[in-house]
């Protein structure tokens, strides 16, 4: 979403909805090899906060969860969209971050 953009993104790691037991499985080393390739490919544009659990970091780079899972809308529409998604049975819909004017083309994970 930020590649080639004048905007950046802040991700609130504690707000990320996770597949049940994902952390447990990551802790057992059940992490696809593509995770490490994804991290190598994109880590230069990602600023991981110092308190981010390494298992959660692995989950965020997991190729099985890449693509098609994020929707970006105007901030004043986000809560309404999440509510509508919940009403349609998508219970894990959540506001997990925000678009930033700066730093451009960067992802900040807090």
Phi, psi and omega in degrees: 000334183256349181300125181073015184255159173271003183244164173237179180224140170251129179249130177268099188302326181289348180265354182292121174286131182246149173297136180310135177070009180301316180296320179299312181294319177299322178295336178272003180086011181275072183236124181299147179302329179298339177303313183290326176292319177299316180297313180301321183290323188244353187298336179292341180257002183245129175255101179277129176298154184294337182267007182286124179300130179304329177292319178294321176303314178300317180297322181292335177264358184300124182293341180290341181249013182277139170085137171072008185254349181251142174235132179249122179227165176302141184307323182283355177255349189297311182297321179295319179296315179300317179299316180296320178295320177299317179298332179271007176094009179262078188293338181270001177302135184204155171275114187246003181180194181207155176274139180242147174291323180219149001280140182294142174057032180235152174241122179252122180250121181246000000 
